[in-house]
Amino acid sequence: MLTLLSAAGLGLLLAYAVVIQRCLAAWNALPEWERPAGYHPRTFISVLIPARNEAPVIGQLLDSLRRQSYPKELFEVIVIDDHSSDDTAAFVEQHPMLNLRLLHLAAHIDPAEKILSYKKKALALGLEHACGTLVVTTDADCVVPPHWLACHAAFHETTDAWFVAAPVLFHREQNLLQRFQSLDFIGMMAVTGAGIQSRFLYMANGANLAFTKTLFQDIGGYMGNEQYASGDDIFLIQKAAARRPGKVAFLKSREAAVHSLPVPDWKSFVNQRLRWGTKNANYKDWRITAVLGLVFLLCWFILGMFLAVPWFGFYGLGLALALFAGKGLADYLFLSTAAGFFGRSRLMKDFWLLEVMHVLYIAAIGLLSLLIRQYEWKGRRVR
């Protein structure tokens, strides 16, 4: 029995280490991108921002868009208000940005229509009214850097990429949970870049996404995924990669990274991660499902061996510690590289404590996402 357990645990660890090593190699092979010297933009961009009850934060985003180095005559900002019950719409209407438009989702849908994904509906509405050949999406609680649009436009023009995923990072951490989220997100961004670089995994984050309007229409937009409240980013990039794999790219650039605040408490964190996790089983790309399953099984194996110490004694404890240390070493090599690139190496000082949190988080949220099909998001019960 113990021999079989050891073989199974070591097999999972070996597979995990191979995946992490492959991601690290692909991330290192992905060149850092820089805007060409003397770049003169020519692409008109539509920035889409779906917003629901974001009055406390959307001002920071709009101010950062107003400060863009990109020529004002070459971009527009479209905020799509999703039935906000606060002053979001009024705040947008009063903002002094001249190239800003506000759309009310409620005015463009049938009240009797059953909508399962309001965010996709809002984005689709924005796309209908967008004038740009290139569409860039972000979230209302983000802040974008001064050269954000210039980076996206230049990257699109020089590489001829039609679908571009770019980094999203957390900042201004106040506690251990928020530092965990920041390091976890850095890892996800590096996996995203590595996956696209190797054409092995296609993931993205809707807070920093760019695609041509033509491509969106060509792949049918969000059709086929409207039943999921989230996934406007990952389902879309998977459709784009299936149709045009050579046109999908990752913008590895610090000056193109969008920043957002980590959620403040455990309840918000669990709801957020359940929203992400409940769609995992519905990915059409089996490789993402396989990798997520591998991480889930390894974390549960480690946790299970710790819990089984009363039955297996020191042998079980030794196996659990060995597997945890092996996973931690693989993660440390990968995360230290990614954190160093993004200038967040100081997050690594809490690494082993955050690694414990990672094992517990993957085991718990992974299990809950298989059992729970409804969760709270933006004041709605969705699935």
Sequence and secondary structure as in RCSB ss.txt:
>XXXX:A:sequence
MLTLLSAAGLGLLLAYAVVIQRCLAAWNALPEWERPAGYHPRTFISVLIPARNEAPVIGQLLDSLRRQSYPKELF
EVIVIDDHSSDDTAAFVEQHPMLNLRLLHLAAHIDPAEKILSYKKKALALGLEHACGTLVVTTDADCVVPPHWLA
CHAAFHETTDAWFVAAPVLFHREQNLLQRFQSLDFIGMMAVTGAGIQSRFLYMANGANLAFTKTLFQDIGGYMGN
EQYASGDDIFLIQKAAARRPGKVAFLKSREAAVHSLPVPDWKSFVNQRLRWGTKNANYKDWRITAVLGLVFLLCW
FILGMFLAVPWFGFYGLGLALALFAGKGLADYLFLSTAAGFFGRSRLMKDFWLLEVMHVLYIAAIGLLSLLIRQY
EWKGRRVR
>XXXX:A:secstr
 HHHHHHHHHHHHHHHHHHHHHHHHHHHHS      TT      EEEEEEESS TTTHHHHHHHHHT SS GGGE
EEEEEE S SSSHHHHHHH   TTEEEEEGGGGS TTS  S HHHHHHHHHHHH   SEEEE  TTEE  TTHHH
HHHHHHHHH  SEEE  EEE    SHHHHHHHHHHHHHHHHHHHHHHHTS     TTSEEEEHHHHHHTTTTTT 
TTSSS TTHHHHHHHHHH GGGEEE   GGG EEE   SSHHHHHHHHHHHHTTGGG S HHHHHHHHHHHHHHH
HHHHHHHTHHHHHHHHHHHHHHHHHHHHHHHHHHHHHHHHHTT GGGGGGHHHHHHHHHHHHHHHHHHHHH   E
EETTEEE 
